Amino acid sequence: MDLNDAVLTCAVNIQWTNAVGITGRKLAYKTATMRLVRNDIRELFVEVTPEKLKPLKFKLKDLMVHKKFMAEGKATFNFKAENCALYLSNAPPGTLMFFLRTIFIKMNGDGGQPDDASMQKKLREHLLSGKPSSFEDVSPVTTAEMILARKKAGLVPKGTTTTPSPQGAKKRRFDELKDQDREKGTGPAAKKLYQSSPLAGTDESLRLNEEQMEVLRACTTGKNVFFTGSAGTGKSFLLRRIISALPPDGTIATASTGVAACLIGGTTLHAFAGIGGGDATMQRCLELASRPVSAQTWRKCKRLIIDEISMVDGQFFEKIEAVARHIRRNDRPFGGIQLILCGDFLQLPPVIRGDFGAAPNATPQQRFCFQSSAWETCIQCVYELKQVHRQSDPEFVKILNHLRIGHVNESITTRLAATSRQKIEGNGILATQLCSHTNDANSINESKLENLQGDKVLFRSDDSDAGMTKQLDQQIQAPSQLYLKVNAQVMLLKNINISNGLVNGARGVVVRMEKDLPVVRFKNNQEYVCKHEKWIIKTATGGVITRRQVPLKLAWAFSIHKSQGLTLDCVEMSLSKVFEAGQAYVALSRAKSLQSVRILDFDAKQVWANPQVLQFYKGFRRRLMDTTMIPLGPKNKDKRPGDANSALAKIKKSLMNKPLVSIS
């Protein structure tokens, strides 16, 4: 599948108005393909092609684009000269953003637009030739075009995110832009349009690699997908790109935990499913899900995304699969809903209430999703991401890969034990202590803050719904009430400026208060005035709840469970209280490098992997070898009979180390 920045598929409503603004002709298309095309005299058009109908073309002249709701997959094109408006909806948000950006760049930075004299000459030649107009697709955007478009629009930045240019200059630039727009009949392009596309980016760190693109292609072509990978391989990053590449209507993003749901802008799986914790009988679960609100949510769902699937227990997964078939009156797996599942079963497992298989003759509880009968019938494609992005040190990556499968040899033990003597503090930043229990982390933070001199300053969150404060506290890292003092150890909870190291998980210390806002000096010596940022979570019914708060949290200590999605650059841990398989691996994999971590009293016995999970991943590779076609070359008479088997064995061995891509 080609991912084209000049093609968009969405719902399109078209309206024409007369000279006094009264609406006349109307057209509505549930699905239409929009393309950017040029005619033979290089004029730009938007071509709208509804299903099974002839295309309509609109000349990109005197165009106003309204993109306030672009993140929701909506935009409006006003063609003033034609008294016509196009209302776009249900567009994949990332693709829509790239489409609008391409229009802006092609109109402002093309450099290929002919001048008036040249245009008149070409038009005359075209009319004399008597040939009908021909159209061709617009070429992809180049970096040179982007730079030129930015210059023409006056959007070349004079500062950075952390050191913005003066407000006065910004206002003057905006006023000049508005004057230009009045003359040109075009609206200013927001800087947001220059963010990387969800499908490909201009910045190397934001571009999807080939294995991630393979997963994206499978998801956008309607396959039921499960993709996995070790910590730091960009699973959540890829999942956000997938969400932005899918139509918003019918796409439900969920996660097994509140923190993971917030990271992808979704809701919790339990809130969506409408069956509570799933502890009730199957009949009772069907009754709960049949309530009007829950049933409507299930019926509207076309694509269900579940992050951190490893923490969803098998029985709950089996129940919601049965609920989906029952509510939707559809006997296909999951009631015909497309499934996109993401997670690593070698990390934190599901929390199971009660004793595991306590009764002597009881059937063992299905702890993991892959143990349920629904798993095999629902999943069509499986992928494993191999490229680690969080850590760049090959030695550390190799150690983490061993810890993931519970393998610790003498050299690993020696290397990790040696970190206990490392001095990782610097610039006033102390190491964050990673705890296996949340209560331990909270107690340490409260005690350390009280011991600091000076008065506490309270920062209250601004929540869009005061009645949802408790739920927001569970799902969002930023607390509703944050007490700070000068010299408090803090952690940044938002990506503010990636190039300057101001990223989610960066460690710092409060150095002063400035205009009622905390100023934080980070480990890389960057200072930043922490202004209020916004977090968004969705309810099960599709509503949106927001929280505005300074993007900080006390960071003398942090829990392993709350560290999801974080990359910690100064962390200390004692693994003596580890109580789950994979917990030690999860804790250590949060660290950016071996030089930024200190492990106290390392013991190889604290590292183990669940044998059932190891067997599941082993089956991955066996399944891959069984379903991969190995091409046979021409016969060679000089080869000995045993060489063919030897070559086949080598190929199979190499496949064992490649990313998993298996299609049933």
DAJOHU-V250115 format. One record per residue. RES is the residue in one letter. PSI is psi in degrees with one decimal (none if undefined). D_CENTER is the distance of its C-alpha to the mean C-alpha in Angstrom with 2 decimals. Layout:
res:RES psi:PSI d_center:D_CENTER
res:RES psi:PSI d_center:D_CENTER
//
This chain:
res:M psi:126.4 d_center:20.71
res:D psi:132.3 d_center:20.82
res:L psi:103.5 d_center:17.90
res:N psi:130.0 d_center:20.00
res:D psi:-4.2 d_center:19.21
res:A psi:17.4 d_center:22.54
res:V psi:136.3 d_center:22.03
res:L psi:134.9 d_center:20.42
res:T psi:125.6 d_center:21.05
res:C psi:-177.1 d_center:21.24
res:A psi:138.5 d_center:23.97
res:V psi:125.9 d_center:26.61
res:N psi:132.9 d_center:29.51
res:I psi:133.4 d_center:32.24
res:Q psi:136.3 d_center:35.06
res:W psi:141.0 d_center:38.14
res:T psi:156.7 d_center:40.28
res:N psi:-171.9 d_center:43.88
res:A psi:-26.2 d_center:45.36
res:V psi:11.4 d_center:45.46
res:G psi:10.2 d_center:41.88
res:I psi:130.9 d_center:42.75
res:T psi:131.2 d_center:40.31
res:G psi:-100.0 d_center:41.97
res:R psi:141.5 d_center:40.29
res:K psi:142.1 d_center:36.96
res:L psi:139.7 d_center:34.74
res:A psi:126.1 d_center:31.74
res:Y psi:123.3 d_center:29.57
res:K psi:-35.4 d_center:26.98
res:T psi:126.7 d_center:25.55
res:A psi:150.0 d_center:26.35
res:T psi:127.7 d_center:25.24
res:M psi:131.5 d_center:25.34
res:R psi:153.3 d_center:26.26
res:L psi:125.6 d_center:27.45
res:V psi:162.0 d_center:30.93
res:R psi:149.1 d_center:34.01
res:N psi:-175.4 d_center:37.63
res:D psi:-6.1 d_center:40.41
res:I psi:22.8 d_center:41.12
res:R psi:26.2 d_center:37.49
res:E psi:142.8 d_center:36.67
res:L psi:139.1 d_center:33.06
res:F psi:152.7 d_center:32.37
res:V psi:123.0 d_center:29.59
res:E psi:124.1 d_center:30.48
res:V psi:118.3 d_center:29.59
res:T psi:100.9 d_center:30.34
res:P psi:162.5 d_center:30.41
res:E psi:127.7 d_center:30.71
res:K psi:21.4 d_center:34.28
res:L psi:164.5 d_center:35.48
res:K psi:148.3 d_center:36.52
res:P psi:153.2 d_center:34.15
res:L psi:142.8 d_center:34.65
res:K psi:137.0 d_center:34.41
res:F psi:122.9 d_center:33.94
res:K psi:132.7 d_center:35.02
res:L psi:75.7 d_center:32.67
res:K psi:139.8 d_center:35.36
res:D psi:50.6 d_center:35.62
res:L psi:135.0 d_center:32.00
res:M psi:129.7 d_center:30.15
res:V psi:126.3 d_center:26.42
res:H psi:118.0 d_center:25.02
res:K psi:23.1 d_center:21.26
res:K psi:-35.4 d_center:20.93
res:F psi:30.6 d_center:18.89
res:M psi:-37.8 d_center:16.75
res:A psi:-19.2 d_center:13.50
res:E psi:9.0 d_center:15.17
res:G psi:25.0 d_center:16.08
res:K psi:147.3 d_center:19.62
res:A psi:160.5 d_center:21.97
res:T psi:133.0 d_center:25.75
res:F psi:122.4 d_center:27.95
res:N psi:113.7 d_center:31.51
res:F psi:97.2 d_center:34.05
res:K psi:-43.7 d_center:36.98
res:A psi:-31.6 d_center:39.52
res:E psi:1.6 d_center:39.03
res:N psi:48.7 d_center:38.69
res:C psi:144.2 d_center:35.65
res:A psi:136.9 d_center:32.19
res:L psi:123.0 d_center:29.15
res:Y psi:113.3 d_center:26.78
res:L psi:139.5 d_center:23.40
res:S psi:164.6 d_center:21.28
res:N psi:35.8 d_center:18.71
res:A psi:141.6 d_center:17.21
res:P psi:119.7 d_center:13.65
res:P psi:-43.6 d_center:12.43
res:G psi:-42.1 d_center:11.10
res:T psi:-38.9 d_center:14.28
res:L psi:-44.3 d_center:16.40
res:M psi:-42.9 d_center:15.50
res:F psi:-36.2 d_center:16.44
res:F psi:-46.3 d_center:19.49
res:L psi:-39.3 d_center:20.73
res:R psi:-40.5 d_center:20.29
res:T psi:-42.3 d_center:22.28
res:I psi:-48.9 d_center:24.97
res:F psi:-45.5 d_center:25.36
res:I psi:-41.9 d_center:25.61
res:K psi:-31.9 d_center:27.99
res:M psi:-29.7 d_center:30.13
res:N psi:-22.2 d_center:30.29
res:G psi:14.7 d_center:29.78
res:D psi:-46.6 d_center:31.18
res:G psi:-8.8 d_center:34.56
res:G psi:-1.1 d_center:35.72
res:Q psi:128.7 d_center:36.90
res:P psi:152.7 d_center:40.70
res:D psi:174.4 d_center:43.02
res:D psi:-44.1 d_center:45.34
res:A psi:-44.2 d_center:48.29
res:S psi:-39.4 d_center:46.29
res:M psi:-45.2 d_center:44.71
res:Q psi:-41.0 d_center:48.20
res:K psi:-45.7 d_center:49.53
res:K psi:-38.8 d_center:46.79
res:L psi:-42.6 d_center:47.16
res:R psi:-44.9 d_center:50.94
res:E psi:-39.4 d_center:50.60
res:H psi:-43.4 d_center:48.23
res:L psi:-39.1 d_center:50.63
res:L psi:-28.5 d_center:53.64
res:S psi:-26.0 d_center:52.00
res:G psi:7.2 d_center:51.76
res:K psi:145.4 d_center:48.56
res:P psi:154.6 d_center:45.80
res:S psi:138.9 d_center:42.58
res:S psi:148.5 d_center:40.05
res:F psi:147.9 d_center:36.31
res:E psi:154.5 d_center:33.78
res:D psi:149.2 d_center:30.00
res:V psi:139.3 d_center:28.72
res:S psi:156.0 d_center:27.76
res:P psi:157.1 d_center:24.26
res:V psi:137.5 d_center:23.64
res:T psi:161.7 d_center:25.02
res:T psi:-38.9 d_center:24.51
res:A psi:-41.0 d_center:28.12
res:E psi:-39.7 d_center:27.60
res:M psi:-44.3 d_center:24.66
res:I psi:-42.9 d_center:26.86
res:L psi:-41.4 d_center:29.80
res:A psi:-40.8 d_center:27.97
res:R psi:-42.6 d_center:26.82
res:K psi:-43.5 d_center:30.42
res:K psi:-34.8 d_center:31.90
res:A psi:-3.6 d_center:29.76
res:G psi:26.3 d_center:30.46
res:L psi:14.5 d_center:26.82
res:V psi:116.0 d_center:27.46
res:P psi:141.7 d_center:26.41
res:K psi:7.4 d_center:29.27
res:G psi:-176.3 d_center:27.31
res:T psi:177.8 d_center:24.05
res:T psi:-36.5 d_center:21.50
res:T psi:-21.7 d_center:23.52
res:T psi:74.0 d_center:26.88
res:P psi:155.2 d_center:26.84
res:S psi:159.8 d_center:29.91
res:P psi:145.9 d_center:32.58
res:Q psi:-36.2 d_center:32.11
res:G psi:-45.4 d_center:35.38
res:A psi:-38.1 d_center:34.37
res:K psi:-41.9 d_center:31.08
res:K psi:-42.6 d_center:33.16
res:R psi:-41.9 d_center:35.66
res:R psi:-38.5 d_center:33.03
res:F psi:-40.2 d_center:31.57
res:D psi:-40.8 d_center:35.14
res:E psi:-40.2 d_center:35.91
res:L psi:-42.3 d_center:32.83
res:K psi:-39.1 d_center:34.00
res:D psi:-43.8 d_center:37.46
res:Q psi:-40.3 d_center:36.12
res:D psi:-36.1 d_center:34.12
res:R psi:-38.6 d_center:37.29
res:E psi:-40.3 d_center:39.14
res:K psi:-22.7 d_center:36.53
res:G psi:22.9 d_center:35.42
res:T psi:153.7 d_center:31.72
res:G psi:155.0 d_center:29.23
res:P psi:142.3 d_center:27.54
res:A psi:125.9 d_center:24.10
res:A psi:150.4 d_center:21.63
res:K psi:-23.0 d_center:20.08
res:K psi:-29.9 d_center:16.69
res:L psi:-16.0 d_center:17.59
res:Y psi:2.4 d_center:17.59
res:Q psi:157.4 d_center:13.96
res:S psi:146.3 d_center:12.60
res:S psi:155.1 d_center:11.96
res:P psi:-14.3 d_center:8.83
res:L psi:-31.3 d_center:11.49
res:A psi:152.8 d_center:13.19
res:G psi:165.3 d_center:13.79
res:T psi:-24.4 d_center:17.03
res:D psi:130.6 d_center:16.07
res:E psi:-36.7 d_center:16.37
res:S psi:-17.6 d_center:13.85
res:L psi:0.0 d_center:11.05
res:R psi:139.2 d_center:12.43
res:L psi:136.2 d_center:11.41
res:N psi:179.3 d_center:14.38
res:E psi:-39.9 d_center:16.57
res:E psi:-34.6 d_center:15.52
res:Q psi:-37.8 d_center:11.84
res:M psi:-35.3 d_center:13.43
res:E psi:-42.4 d_center:15.66
res:V psi:-45.2 d_center:13.08
res:L psi:-42.9 d_center:11.59
res:R psi:-41.8 d_center:15.28
res:A psi:-40.4 d_center:16.14
res:C psi:-40.4 d_center:13.57
res:T psi:-7.8 d_center:14.72
res:T psi:13.5 d_center:18.29
res:G psi:10.1 d_center:18.33
res:K psi:151.4 d_center:18.57
res:N psi:117.2 d_center:18.04
res:V psi:138.0 d_center:15.75
res:F psi:122.7 d_center:15.32
res:F psi:142.2 d_center:13.59
res:T psi:-174.4 d_center:14.32
res:G psi:157.7 d_center:14.93
res:S psi:170.1 d_center:16.34
res:A psi:135.7 d_center:14.82
res:G psi:7.2 d_center:13.22
res:T psi:5.0 d_center:12.44
res:G psi:34.0 d_center:8.72
res:K psi:-50.8 d_center:7.85
res:S psi:-36.6 d_center:4.97
res:F psi:-47.3 d_center:3.89
res:L psi:-39.2 d_center:5.17
res:L psi:-39.0 d_center:4.25
res:R psi:-37.4 d_center:1.87
res:R psi:-40.0 d_center:4.91
res:I psi:-45.6 d_center:6.97
res:I psi:-42.4 d_center:6.98
res:S psi:-13.3 d_center:8.00
res:A psi:0.3 d_center:10.43
res:L psi:150.5 d_center:12.13
res:P psi:135.9 d_center:14.94
res:P psi:-39.4 d_center:14.37
res:D psi:122.0 d_center:17.74
res:G psi:-3.2 d_center:17.70
res:T psi:115.8 d_center:13.96
res:I psi:116.5 d_center:13.53
res:A psi:123.2 d_center:10.37
res:T psi:169.0 d_center:11.94
res:A psi:159.8 d_center:12.12
res:S psi:-22.2 d_center:15.40
res:T psi:157.0 d_center:15.40
res:G psi:-40.2 d_center:15.09
res:V psi:-45.2 d_center:13.31
res:A psi:-37.0 d_center:10.45
res:A psi:-40.5 d_center:10.51
res:C psi:-38.2 d_center:10.45
res:L psi:-27.3 d_center:7.37
res:I psi:8.5 d_center:5.41
res:G psi:34.8 d_center:8.42
res:G psi:-156.3 d_center:10.46
res:T psi:172.3 d_center:13.79
res:T psi:149.5 d_center:15.48
res:L psi:-38.6 d_center:16.73
res:H psi:-39.8 d_center:20.25
res:A psi:-39.7 d_center:20.19
res:F psi:-44.7 d_center:19.13
res:A psi:-33.2 d_center:21.67
res:G psi:20.0 d_center:24.56
res:I psi:22.6 d_center:26.61
res:G psi:-139.0 d_center:26.30
res:G psi:-4.3 d_center:26.04
res:G psi:14.4 d_center:27.35
res:D psi:-19.1 d_center:30.56
res:A psi:171.3 d_center:32.86
res:T psi:163.8 d_center:34.63
res:M psi:-41.8 d_center:33.12
res:Q psi:-42.6 d_center:35.51
res:R psi:-37.5 d_center:34.49
res:C psi:-40.4 d_center:30.75
res:L psi:-37.5 d_center:31.61
res:E psi:-43.0 d_center:33.60
res:L psi:-43.1 d_center:30.87
res:A psi:-16.7 d_center:28.30
res:S psi:-5.0 d_center:31.05
res:R psi:145.8 d_center:31.23
res:P psi:-48.5 d_center:30.68
res:V psi:-46.9 d_center:27.38
res:S psi:-42.8 d_center:25.73
res:A psi:-40.2 d_center:27.36
res:Q psi:-39.1 d_center:26.23
res:T psi:-43.7 d_center:22.57
res:W psi:-40.5 d_center:22.99
res:R psi:-31.9 d_center:24.88
res:K psi:-20.9 d_center:22.39
res:C psi:126.4 d_center:19.50
res:K psi:-31.1 d_center:19.06
res:R psi:118.6 d_center:15.68
res:L psi:119.8 d_center:14.72
res:I psi:129.9 d_center:11.40
res:I psi:114.9 d_center:12.10
res:D psi:157.5 d_center:10.13
res:E psi:48.0 d_center:12.73
res:I psi:-21.5 d_center:15.23
res:S psi:-21.5 d_center:17.61
res:M psi:9.0 d_center:18.55
res:V psi:122.0 d_center:19.63
res:D psi:157.5 d_center:23.32
res:G psi:-38.5 d_center:24.98
res:Q psi:-38.2 d_center:27.30
res:F psi:-42.5 d_center:24.69
res:F psi:-42.6 d_center:22.76
res:E psi:-36.9 d_center:26.15
res:K psi:-42.9 d_center:27.06
res:I psi:-26.4 d_center:24.07
res:E psi:-41.6 d_center:24.60
res:A psi:-38.6 d_center:28.23
res:V psi:-43.9 d_center:27.37
res:A psi:-44.5 d_center:25.24
res:R psi:-39.8 d_center:28.24
res:H psi:-49.6 d_center:30.73
res:I psi:-38.8 d_center:29.18
res:R psi:-4.0 d_center:28.24
res:R psi:48.9 d_center:31.64
res:N psi:121.8 d_center:30.12
res:D psi:-2.3 d_center:31.11
res:R psi:157.8 d_center:28.35
res:P psi:131.5 d_center:25.84
res:F psi:30.6 d_center:23.64
res:G psi:23.2 d_center:25.71
res:G psi:3.4 d_center:24.24
res:I psi:137.2 d_center:20.64
res:Q psi:129.9 d_center:18.07
res:L psi:133.3 d_center:16.22
res:I psi:105.7 d_center:12.84
res:L psi:142.3 d_center:13.01
res:C psi:138.9 d_center:11.22
res:G psi:172.8 d_center:13.05
res:D psi:108.9 d_center:15.93
res:F psi:-13.4 d_center:19.32
res:L psi:3.7 d_center:20.87
res:Q psi:-140.7 d_center:19.10
res:L psi:129.3 d_center:19.94
res:P psi:172.7 d_center:21.83
res:P psi:150.8 d_center:22.36
res:V psi:119.3 d_center:24.82
res:I psi:126.9 d_center:27.96
res:R psi:143.1 d_center:30.68
res:G psi:-177.6 d_center:34.23
res:D psi:139.0 d_center:35.74
res:F psi:105.7 d_center:34.21
res:G psi:46.0 d_center:36.90
res:A psi:-42.2 d_center:39.54
res:A psi:140.0 d_center:42.22
res:P psi:-42.3 d_center:44.34
res:N psi:11.8 d_center:44.11
res:A psi:150.2 d_center:40.70
res:T psi:128.0 d_center:37.99
res:P psi:137.7 d_center:35.27
res:Q psi:141.4 d_center:32.16
res:Q psi:97.6 d_center:29.17
res:R psi:-40.4 d_center:26.89
res:F psi:152.8 d_center:23.99
res:C psi:-41.1 d_center:22.42
res:F psi:-10.8 d_center:23.68
res:Q psi:-10.2 d_center:27.18
res:S psi:153.3 d_center:27.24
res:S psi:-24.3 d_center:29.04
res:A psi:-27.4 d_center:26.19
res:W psi:-51.5 d_center:23.81
res:E psi:-32.7 d_center:25.88
res:T psi:-22.9 d_center:26.53
res:C psi:-34.3 d_center:22.95
res:I psi:124.3 d_center:21.02
res:Q psi:-43.0 d_center:21.84
res:C psi:137.8 d_center:19.71
res:V psi:140.6 d_center:18.60
res:Y psi:149.7 d_center:16.88
res:E psi:122.1 d_center:16.73
res:L psi:132.5 d_center:14.76
res:K psi:-29.2 d_center:17.50
res:Q psi:119.0 d_center:16.66
res:V psi:130.3 d_center:16.11
res:H psi:-28.6 d_center:14.45
res:R psi:-44.1 d_center:15.09
res:Q psi:137.3 d_center:18.84
res:S psi:-10.1 d_center:20.99
res:D psi:114.0 d_center:24.29
res:P psi:-37.1 d_center:25.37
res:E psi:-44.9 d_center:27.67
res:F psi:-41.2 d_center:25.05
res:V psi:-41.4 d_center:22.66
res:K psi:-42.3 d_center:25.75
res:I psi:-45.1 d_center:26.69
res:L psi:-38.0 d_center:23.30
res:N psi:-34.7 d_center:23.49
res:H psi:-44.1 d_center:26.94
res:L psi:-33.6 d_center:26.01
res:R psi:-36.6 d_center:23.25
res:I psi:12.6 d_center:26.07
res:G psi:22.7 d_center:28.50
res:H psi:117.4 d_center:30.65
res:V psi:115.3 d_center:32.29
res:N psi:-176.7 d_center:35.29
res:E psi:-39.5 d_center:37.76
res:S psi:-36.7 d_center:36.20
res:I psi:-43.6 d_center:32.78
res:T psi:-45.6 d_center:34.65
res:T psi:-43.2 d_center:36.67
res:R psi:-42.7 d_center:33.77
res:L psi:-36.2 d_center:31.71
res:A psi:-31.3 d_center:34.92
res:A psi:-22.1 d_center:35.71
res:T psi:-16.6 d_center:32.69
res:S psi:-19.8 d_center:34.64
res:R psi:-0.5 d_center:36.87
res:Q psi:141.4 d_center:34.19
res:K psi:105.9 d_center:34.19
res:I psi:-8.0 d_center:30.58
res:E psi:158.0 d_center:31.34
res:G psi:149.7 d_center:32.00
res:N psi:30.9 d_center:32.35
res:G psi:0.0 d_center:32.89
res:I psi:122.8 d_center:29.60
res:L psi:159.8 d_center:30.29
res:A psi:139.4 d_center:28.27
res:T psi:129.3 d_center:25.92
res:Q psi:118.8 d_center:27.40
res:L psi:122.5 d_center:24.93
res:C psi:150.2 d_center:26.50
res:S psi:-17.4 d_center:26.24
res:H psi:135.5 d_center:27.11
res:T psi:-39.8 d_center:25.57
res:N psi:-37.4 d_center:29.11
res:D psi:-43.4 d_center:30.24
res:A psi:-44.2 d_center:27.53
res:N psi:-41.7 d_center:28.41
res:S psi:-42.3 d_center:32.11
res:I psi:-45.6 d_center:31.82
res:N psi:-44.8 d_center:29.93
res:E psi:-42.6 d_center:32.45
res:S psi:-45.0 d_center:35.40
res:K psi:-38.3 d_center:34.38
res:L psi:-42.0 d_center:33.80
res:E psi:-32.4 d_center:37.21
res:N psi:-12.2 d_center:38.93
res:L psi:147.8 d_center:37.93
res:Q psi:159.0 d_center:40.56
res:G psi:171.3 d_center:40.11
res:D psi:147.1 d_center:38.95
res:K psi:141.9 d_center:35.61
res:V psi:128.2 d_center:33.63
res:L psi:129.9 d_center:31.65
res:F psi:112.7 d_center:28.42
res:R psi:141.8 d_center:27.75
res:S psi:155.1 d_center:24.52
res:D psi:101.6 d_center:24.76
res:D psi:139.3 d_center:23.33
res:S psi:-24.8 d_center:23.39
res:D psi:107.3 d_center:25.03
res:A psi:-27.4 d_center:27.37
res:G psi:-10.4 d_center:27.75
res:M psi:12.8 d_center:24.12
res:T psi:-42.0 d_center:24.35
res:K psi:-42.7 d_center:24.66
res:Q psi:-39.4 d_center:21.55
res:L psi:-38.3 d_center:19.57
res:D psi:-33.3 d_center:21.09
res:Q psi:-29.4 d_center:19.87
res:Q psi:-20.6 d_center:16.20
res:I psi:136.7 d_center:15.82
res:Q psi:-38.2 d_center:16.80
res:A psi:121.8 d_center:18.93
res:P psi:160.6 d_center:22.24
res:S psi:-31.9 d_center:24.41
res:Q psi:120.2 d_center:27.25
res:L psi:116.8 d_center:26.91
res:Y psi:130.5 d_center:30.21
res:L psi:154.6 d_center:30.50
res:K psi:161.5 d_center:33.44
res:V psi:137.6 d_center:34.14
res:N psi:7.5 d_center:33.46
res:A psi:137.6 d_center:30.83
res:Q psi:125.3 d_center:28.27
res:V psi:166.2 d_center:24.75
res:M psi:139.0 d_center:21.11
res:L psi:137.8 d_center:18.63
res:L psi:10.4 d_center:15.71
res:K psi:150.7 d_center:13.77
res:N psi:106.5 d_center:12.99
res:I psi:-50.4 d_center:16.20
res:N psi:98.8 d_center:17.30
res:I psi:-42.5 d_center:15.68
res:S psi:-26.8 d_center:18.85
res:N psi:6.9 d_center:21.06
res:G psi:7.7 d_center:19.36
res:L psi:81.2 d_center:18.48
res:V psi:166.5 d_center:15.15
res:N psi:115.6 d_center:13.79
res:G psi:-8.2 d_center:16.58
res:A psi:138.3 d_center:19.23
res:R psi:142.5 d_center:22.69
res:G psi:-177.5 d_center:25.39
res:V psi:139.5 d_center:28.60
res:V psi:122.1 d_center:29.77
res:V psi:-24.4 d_center:32.66
res:R psi:169.7 d_center:33.84
res:M psi:134.5 d_center:33.26
res:E psi:113.6 d_center:33.31
res:K psi:48.1 d_center:33.80
res:D psi:21.1 d_center:32.58
res:L psi:143.8 d_center:29.32
res:P psi:136.9 d_center:28.69
res:V psi:124.4 d_center:28.84
res:V psi:133.3 d_center:27.11
res:R psi:125.5 d_center:28.05
res:F psi:173.0 d_center:25.46
res:K psi:-28.9 d_center:26.30
res:N psi:13.2 d_center:26.23
res:N psi:6.2 d_center:28.77
res:Q psi:136.9 d_center:26.58
res:E psi:140.2 d_center:27.57
res:Y psi:130.8 d_center:25.36
res:V psi:112.7 d_center:26.44
res:C psi:93.3 d_center:23.78
res:K psi:163.8 d_center:23.56
res:H psi:137.0 d_center:21.99
res:E psi:165.7 d_center:18.26
res:K psi:135.7 d_center:16.62
res:W psi:144.1 d_center:14.30
res:I psi:130.9 d_center:13.60
res:I psi:154.9 d_center:13.67
res:K psi:147.1 d_center:14.83
res:T psi:169.7 d_center:18.03
res:A psi:-27.2 d_center:18.89
res:T psi:3.6 d_center:20.79
res:G psi:-1.3 d_center:18.07
res:G psi:167.2 d_center:19.37
res:V psi:133.4 d_center:17.59
res:I psi:136.1 d_center:18.65
res:T psi:154.8 d_center:18.14
res:R psi:132.1 d_center:19.31
res:R psi:127.7 d_center:20.55
res:Q psi:158.1 d_center:21.56
res:V psi:136.9 d_center:22.08
res:P psi:56.8 d_center:19.01
res:L psi:156.1 d_center:21.16
res:K psi:145.2 d_center:22.19
res:L psi:140.2 d_center:25.35
res:A psi:27.2 d_center:24.78
res:W psi:-33.2 d_center:28.09
res:A psi:154.3 d_center:26.48
res:F psi:147.4 d_center:23.17
res:S psi:152.8 d_center:22.66
res:I psi:-42.6 d_center:20.92
res:H psi:-35.7 d_center:19.15
res:K psi:-3.5 d_center:17.90
res:S psi:8.9 d_center:16.63
res:Q psi:131.0 d_center:13.39
res:G psi:-0.9 d_center:10.66
res:L psi:148.9 d_center:13.60
res:T psi:110.0 d_center:15.46
res:L psi:130.9 d_center:19.06
res:D psi:8.7 d_center:21.63
res:C psi:91.2 d_center:24.74
res:V psi:139.7 d_center:24.96
res:E psi:141.4 d_center:27.94
res:M psi:146.4 d_center:28.10
res:S psi:121.9 d_center:30.86
res:L psi:16.5 d_center:30.00
res:S psi:-24.9 d_center:33.28
res:K psi:14.0 d_center:31.82
res:V psi:131.8 d_center:29.19
res:F psi:2.2 d_center:29.67
res:E psi:150.7 d_center:27.06
res:A psi:137.5 d_center:26.40
res:G psi:-10.9 d_center:23.44
res:Q psi:-40.2 d_center:23.51
res:A psi:-40.7 d_center:25.14
res:Y psi:-44.9 d_center:22.66
res:V psi:-44.1 d_center:19.64
res:A psi:-49.6 d_center:21.60
res:L psi:-31.7 d_center:22.57
res:S psi:-9.0 d_center:19.24
res:R psi:-24.4 d_center:17.90
res:A psi:146.1 d_center:20.47
res:K psi:-33.6 d_center:19.88
res:S psi:167.3 d_center:23.27
res:L psi:-26.4 d_center:26.57
res:Q psi:-12.6 d_center:28.14
res:S psi:10.9 d_center:25.90
res:V psi:146.9 d_center:26.62
res:R psi:119.8 d_center:29.87
res:I psi:121.3 d_center:30.56
res:L psi:131.6 d_center:33.65
res:D psi:53.3 d_center:35.97
res:F psi:134.9 d_center:33.83
res:D psi:127.8 d_center:35.13
res:A psi:-24.1 d_center:34.09
res:K psi:-15.6 d_center:34.77
res:Q psi:-3.0 d_center:31.72
res:V psi:117.9 d_center:29.47
res:W psi:159.9 d_center:29.35
res:A psi:149.2 d_center:27.22
res:N psi:124.7 d_center:27.81
res:P psi:-32.3 d_center:30.20
res:Q psi:-37.0 d_center:28.92
res:V psi:-41.2 d_center:25.40
res:L psi:-40.4 d_center:27.02
res:Q psi:-37.6 d_center:29.00
res:F psi:-46.3 d_center:25.96
res:Y psi:-30.1 d_center:24.30
res:K psi:-38.4 d_center:27.74
res:G psi:-28.0 d_center:27.95
res:F psi:-53.1 d_center:24.82
res:R psi:-33.5 d_center:26.78
res:R psi:-41.8 d_center:29.96
res:R psi:-37.2 d_center:28.35
res:L psi:-46.5 d_center:26.99
res:M psi:-35.4 d_center:30.49
res:D psi:-26.1 d_center:32.14
res:T psi:-0.3 d_center:30.08
res:T psi:126.3 d_center:29.94
res:M psi:124.7 d_center:32.84
res:I psi:112.0 d_center:34.61
res:P psi:138.0 d_center:36.60
res:L psi:131.5 d_center:40.20
res:G psi:-179.7 d_center:41.97
res:P psi:150.0 d_center:45.65
res:K psi:143.1 d_center:48.29
res:N psi:114.4 d_center:49.90
res:K psi:-23.1 d_center:53.42
res:D psi:-13.2 d_center:53.41
res:K psi:141.1 d_center:50.61
res:R psi:153.1 d_center:51.79
res:P psi:-34.8 d_center:50.81
res:G psi:-17.7 d_center:48.73
res:D psi:-34.3 d_center:46.50
res:A psi:-46.0 d_center:44.56
res:N psi:-38.0 d_center:43.57
res:S psi:-42.9 d_center:42.79
res:A psi:-40.3 d_center:40.52
res:L psi:-40.4 d_center:38.77
res:A psi:-39.1 d_center:38.24
res:K psi:-41.2 d_center:36.73
res:I psi:-44.2 d_center:34.28
res:K psi:-40.1 d_center:33.27
res:K psi:-40.4 d_center:32.89
res:S psi:-34.4 d_center:30.63
res:L psi:-31.3 d_center:28.46
res:M psi:-25.4 d_center:28.05
res:N psi:3.4 d_center:26.19
res:K psi:162.0 d_center:23.91
res:P psi:140.2 d_center:20.36
res:L psi:124.9 d_center:20.92
res:V psi:99.7 d_center:20.87
res:S psi:131.3 d_center:23.12
res:I psi:125.4 d_center:23.90
res:S psi:none d_center:26.36
//
